[in-house]
């Protein structure tokens, strides 16, 4: 079995539109398919005051409230520079994590905090944590992740949130975000050297060139191994979450070859180019009928009558109530049909 090009979400239970738990078999939901790189068991290895995430190969401090109080974005970057000057915990290569690195800690099976069960971290604040990634559409803003429920959005760099530094280059599971530029607090372009921003470090697996290959009605993403429908709107209109699962199930019956399914939230997010907005897709994408928002197959365990969605216009990861016709449908297949339970 080859290694997946993105992490699994960790979701293990299935839920209907009302939030009630249901059997996973035949549901097409994330917890049935469990696509992505499986989590190792144990997931974390404690090394004194450091914690190695065995899924990603990144090192995190066990103390999740390093600064003890919220900081503005620039203050957070400066604080990490100070940690390095002091060789905090014996290391001088700390950095503010990019959006994919911080999201990689999130579990979609837990809440308050949305971290893997039996995690070893201490002093986790149930609020927003900064990333080093600027919001490309509004560069006076930066991305942050909510530890209580795992949402990812952006806010003004003059606002104050927590920081959780990271170190190491990882094991290649996480892809680079696509951000290559750096910005000050007002959204003005900067030279990246010495900023500590995502655009300076560009950590993560490099994108292949070309990234996408068209094969008939499918597009192979060579970064993740996933195959996407060339036309990115199966229904032509927003639908409810249950309708999304149903129409993809019908597509899989009518066109059984690829093994179509509704993507989980990590698969959808893997398409995002954090250096672009409206839509937040790489410039080279060949897709047609691209819409602003898409349903995932992943339930929100914070409120199980809601499901995760990608706001592709911005690149944000949020939720929508399952019964509402809020989002569009973009089927995915692969990377290897034998690797997911719903396609075996």
C-alpha positions as CSV (number, residue, x, y, z in Angstrom):
1,X,0.0,0.0,0.0
2,X,1.5,3.3,-1.0
3,X,1.5,6.3,1.4
4,X,-1.3,8.8,0.9
5,X,-0.3,12.3,0.0
6,X,-2.4,13.9,2.8
7,X,-3.4,13.0,6.3
8,X,-6.7,11.3,7.3
9,X,-9.1,13.4,9.4
10,X,-9.3,11.0,12.3
11,X,-13.1,10.7,12.0
12,X,-14.5,7.4,13.1
13,X,-18.3,7.8,13.5
14,X,-21.0,8.6,11.1
15,X,-24.0,10.9,11.7
16,X,-27.2,11.7,9.8
17,X,-28.6,15.1,8.9
18,X,-30.1,15.5,12.4
19,X,-26.7,14.7,14.0
20,X,-27.8,11.2,15.2
21,X,-25.1,8.5,15.0
22,X,-25.8,6.0,12.3
23,X,-24.0,2.9,10.9
24,X,-21.2,3.8,8.5
25,X,-21.6,1.0,6.0
26,X,-22.9,2.3,2.7
27,X,-23.0,5.9,4.0
28,X,-20.2,7.3,1.8
29,X,-19.2,9.4,4.8
30,X,-15.6,10.2,5.9
31,X,-15.7,7.7,8.7
32,X,-16.6,4.9,6.3
33,X,-14.0,5.8,3.7
34,X,-11.2,7.0,6.1
35,X,-9.2,8.3,3.1
36,X,-5.8,9.7,3.7
37,X,-2.6,8.7,5.6
38,X,-3.7,6.7,8.7
39,X,-2.7,8.0,12.0
40,X,0.1,6.0,13.8
41,X,-0.7,4.5,17.1
42,X,0.6,6.0,19.3
43,X,0.3,9.3,17.4
44,X,2.7,11.3,19.6
45,X,6.1,10.7,21.2
46,X,7.0,12.8,24.3
47,X,10.6,13.9,24.4
48,X,11.0,16.0,27.5
49,X,9.2,19.2,26.9
50,X,9.0,18.5,23.2
51,X,6.3,16.3,21.4
52,X,7.1,14.6,18.1
53,X,4.0,14.1,15.9
54,X,4.7,10.7,14.3
55,X,2.1,11.4,11.6
56,X,3.9,14.5,10.2
57,X,7.4,14.4,11.7
58,X,7.0,17.9,13.2
59,X,8.0,18.8,16.7
60,X,5.7,20.9,19.0
61,X,6.3,22.2,22.5
62,X,4.2,20.3,25.0
63,X,3.1,23.6,26.5
64,X,0.5,25.0,24.0
65,X,0.5,28.5,25.6
66,X,4.1,29.5,25.1
67,X,3.3,33.3,25.2
68,X,0.8,32.9,28.1
69,X,-1.4,35.6,26.6
70,X,-2.7,36.6,23.1
71,X,-0.4,38.5,20.7
72,X,-0.9,40.4,17.5
73,X,0.4,38.6,14.4
74,X,3.6,40.6,14.2
75,X,4.1,40.2,18.0
76,X,3.7,36.4,17.5
77,X,6.4,36.4,14.8
78,X,8.7,38.5,17.0
79,X,8.1,36.2,20.0
80,X,9.3,33.3,18.0
81,X,12.4,35.2,17.0
82,X,13.0,35.8,20.7
83,X,12.6,32.0,21.5
84,X,15.3,31.3,18.9
85,X,17.6,33.9,20.3
86,X,17.3,32.2,23.7
87,X,17.6,28.7,22.2
88,X,14.3,27.9,24.0
89,X,14.1,24.2,25.0
90,X,17.6,23.8,23.4
91,X,16.7,24.8,19.9
92,X,16.9,27.9,17.7
93,X,14.9,26.8,14.7
94,X,11.4,27.5,16.0
95,X,8.9,29.1,13.7
96,X,5.2,30.0,13.6
97,X,3.5,27.1,11.8
98,X,1.9,27.6,8.4
99,X,-1.8,26.8,8.0
100,X,-1.4,23.2,6.9
101,X,1.0,22.5,9.8
102,X,-1.3,23.8,12.5
103,X,-4.4,22.2,10.9
104,X,-2.5,18.8,10.9
105,X,-2.9,18.7,14.7
106,X,-6.7,18.8,14.4
107,X,-8.9,15.8,15.1
108,X,-12.3,15.7,13.4
109,X,-13.5,13.2,16.0
110,X,-13.1,15.4,19.1
111,X,-13.9,18.9,20.4
112,X,-12.9,21.2,23.2
113,X,-10.1,20.9,22.2
114,X,-10.2,19.4,18.7
115,X,-7.0,17.5,19.2
116,X,-6.4,13.7,19.0
117,X,-7.7,11.8,22.0
118,X,-5.0,11.1,24.6
119,X,-2.8,13.9,23.2
120,X,0.0,14.9,25.6
121,X,-0.3,18.7,25.3
122,X,-0.8,21.0,28.2
123,X,-2.4,24.5,28.6
124,X,-4.3,24.3,25.4
125,X,-6.4,27.5,25.0
126,X,-9.9,26.9,23.6
127,X,-9.6,29.8,21.1
128,X,-7.8,31.0,18.0
129,X,-4.1,30.3,17.2
130,X,-2.1,32.2,14.6
131,X,-0.4,30.7,11.6
132,X,2.4,32.2,9.6
133,X,0.3,32.3,6.5
134,X,-1.2,35.6,5.2
135,X,-4.7,35.7,3.7
136,X,-3.9,36.2,0.0
137,X,-7.2,38.0,-0.7
138,X,-6.8,40.5,2.1
139,X,-3.1,40.6,3.1
140,X,-3.7,42.7,6.2
141,X,-5.2,39.5,7.6
142,X,-3.6,36.1,8.5
143,X,-5.0,32.6,8.9
144,X,-5.8,31.2,12.3
145,X,-7.1,27.9,13.6
146,X,-9.7,27.4,16.4
147,X,-8.7,24.8,18.9
148,X,-12.2,24.4,20.3
149,X,-13.7,23.0,17.1
150,X,-11.0,23.1,14.3
151,X,-12.3,25.9,12.1
152,X,-9.8,27.8,10.0
153,X,-10.4,31.4,9.0
154,X,-8.5,34.7,9.0
155,X,-8.5,37.9,10.9
156,X,-6.8,41.2,11.0
157,X,-3.1,41.1,11.9
158,X,-3.7,43.7,14.6
159,X,-6.0,41.4,16.5
160,X,-4.6,39.2,19.3
161,X,-4.5,35.5,19.4
162,X,-2.3,32.7,20.8
163,X,0.8,31.1,19.2
164,X,2.0,27.6,19.2
165,X,5.5,27.3,17.6
166,X,6.7,24.3,15.7
167,X,10.1,23.1,14.5
168,X,11.4,20.6,12.0
169,X,10.8,20.2,8.3
170,X,8.5,17.2,8.7
171,X,8.5,13.9,6.9
172,X,7.0,15.0,3.6
173,X,3.4,14.1,4.3
174,X,2.2,17.8,4.4
175,X,2.3,19.7,1.2
176,X,3.5,23.3,1.0
177,X,0.7,25.9,1.1
178,X,1.7,27.6,-2.1
179,X,2.4,31.0,-0.4
180,X,5.6,32.6,-1.7
181,X,5.2,36.2,-0.7
182,X,5.5,38.0,2.6
183,X,3.5,41.0,4.0
184,X,3.6,43.4,6.9
185,X,0.7,44.1,9.3
186,X,-0.9,46.5,6.8
187,X,-0.8,44.1,3.9
188,X,2.2,45.6,2.1
189,X,4.7,43.4,0.4
190,X,8.0,42.7,2.2
191,X,11.2,41.0,1.4
192,X,10.8,37.6,3.0
193,X,14.3,37.1,4.4
194,X,14.1,37.1,8.2
195,X,10.3,37.6,8.5
196,X,9.6,34.1,9.8
197,X,6.5,33.9,7.6
198,X,5.2,31.1,5.5
199,X,6.4,32.8,2.3
200,X,10.0,32.7,3.7
201,X,10.2,29.1,4.9
202,X,7.8,27.5,2.4
203,X,7.9,24.3,4.4
204,X,6.1,21.2,3.1
205,X,6.3,18.9,0.1
206,X,7.0,20.8,-3.1
207,X,4.4,20.8,-5.7
208,X,5.1,18.8,-8.9
209,X,5.3,20.6,-12.2
210,X,2.9,20.2,-13.9
211,X,0.7,19.6,-10.9
212,X,-2.5,18.6,-12.8
213,X,-3.0,16.1,-15.6
214,X,-6.3,15.9,-17.6
215,X,-7.6,12.5,-18.6
216,X,-11.0,12.7,-20.2
217,X,-13.5,13.9,-17.5
218,X,-10.9,13.4,-14.7
219,X,-8.0,15.5,-13.5
220,X,-5.2,13.9,-11.6
221,X,-3.6,16.0,-8.9
222,X,0.0,14.7,-8.9
223,X,0.6,16.3,-5.5
224,X,-1.9,14.1,-3.7
225,X,-2.7,11.3,-6.1
226,X,-6.4,12.3,-6.0
227,X,-8.5,12.4,-9.2
228,X,-11.1,15.1,-9.4
229,X,-14.0,15.6,-11.7
230,X,-13.0,18.1,-14.4
231,X,-16.3,20.0,-14.1
232,X,-16.3,21.1,-10.4
233,X,-20.1,21.3,-10.0
234,X,-22.0,18.0,-10.2
235,X,-25.5,19.4,-9.4
236,X,-25.5,22.8,-10.9
237,X,-26.9,24.3,-7.7
238,X,-26.3,24.3,-4.0
239,X,-27.7,21.2,-2.3
240,X,-28.0,19.8,1.3
241,X,-25.4,17.5,2.7
242,X,-27.6,14.4,2.4
243,X,-28.3,15.3,-1.2
244,X,-24.6,15.7,-1.8
245,X,-23.9,12.2,-0.6
246,X,-26.8,10.8,-2.6
247,X,-25.8,12.4,-6.0
248,X,-22.3,11.2,-5.6
249,X,-23.5,7.7,-4.8
250,X,-25.6,7.8,-8.0
251,X,-22.6,9.0,-10.0
252,X,-20.6,6.1,-8.6
253,X,-23.2,3.7,-9.8
254,X,-23.5,5.3,-13.3
255,X,-19.8,5.6,-13.7
256,X,-18.2,2.9,-11.5
257,X,-14.7,3.0,-12.9
258,X,-13.1,5.8,-11.0
259,X,-14.7,5.0,-7.6
260,X,-16.3,8.4,-7.1
261,X,-17.1,9.7,-3.5
262,X,-17.7,12.9,-1.7
263,X,-14.2,14.2,-0.5
264,X,-13.3,14.6,3.1
265,X,-12.4,18.0,4.4
266,X,-8.6,17.4,4.2
267,X,-8.9,16.3,0.6
268,X,-10.8,19.5,-0.3
269,X,-8.3,21.7,1.6
270,X,-5.5,20.0,-0.3
271,X,-6.6,21.9,-3.5
272,X,-6.1,25.3,-1.9
273,X,-3.3,27.6,-3.0
274,X,-2.7,29.9,0.0
275,X,-1.0,32.4,-2.4
276,X,-4.2,33.0,-4.3
277,X,-7.9,33.9,-3.7
278,X,-11.2,34.1,-5.7
279,X,-10.8,31.2,-6.1
280,X,-8.0,30.0,-3.8
281,X,-6.8,27.5,-6.5
282,X,-3.4,27.2,-8.2
283,X,-3.2,29.3,-11.4
284,X,-2.7,26.2,-13.5
285,X,-5.9,24.4,-12.6
286,X,-7.9,23.1,-15.6
287,X,-11.2,22.8,-13.8
288,X,-14.5,24.2,-15.0
289,X,-17.6,25.4,-13.2
290,X,-15.6,26.3,-10.0
291,X,-18.0,27.5,-7.2
292,X,-17.5,29.4,-4.0
293,X,-18.2,26.6,-1.5
294,X,-18.2,22.7,-1.4
295,X,-19.5,20.1,1.0
296,X,-17.2,17.5,2.5
297,X,-18.1,14.1,3.7
298,X,-16.8,15.0,7.2
299,X,-19.3,15.7,10.0
300,X,-18.6,18.4,12.5
301,X,-18.3,16.6,15.9
302,X,-18.7,20.0,17.6
303,X,-22.3,20.0,16.3
304,X,-23.1,16.7,14.4
305,X,-26.0,18.2,12.5
306,X,-23.4,20.3,10.8
307,X,-20.7,19.2,8.3
308,X,-17.4,20.6,7.2
309,X,-17.1,22.6,4.0
310,X,-14.4,24.4,2.0
311,X,-15.1,28.0,1.2
312,X,-13.0,27.9,-1.9
313,X,-13.3,31.6,-2.8
314,X,-11.3,32.4,0.3
315,X,-9.6,29.1,1.1
316,X,-11.4,28.9,4.5
317,X,-12.4,25.7,6.3
318,X,-15.8,26.1,8.0
319,X,-19.1,24.3,8.5
320,X,-22.7,24.4,7.3
321,X,-25.9,23.0,8.7
322,X,-26.5,19.7,6.9
323,X,-30.2,20.3,6.2
324,X,-29.5,23.6,4.4
325,X,-28.8,23.9,0.7
326,X,-25.6,25.8,1.2
327,X,-22.8,24.2,-0.9
328,X,-22.0,22.6,-4.2
329,X,-20.7,19.1,-4.9
330,X,-17.3,18.2,-6.3
331,X,-16.6,14.4,-6.5
332,X,-13.2,12.9,-6.0
333,X,-11.7,9.4,-6.6
334,X,-8.6,7.6,-5.5
335,X,-5.8,7.8,-5.0
336,X,-6.0,4.0,-4.9
337,X,-9.4,2.5,-4.7
338,X,-8.2,-0.3,-2.5
339,X,-7.0,2.1,0.1
340,X,-10.4,3.3,1.4
341,X,-13.1,1.3,3.0
342,X,-16.0,2.8,1.0
343,X,-14.3,1.8,-2.3
344,X,-13.0,-1.6,-1.5
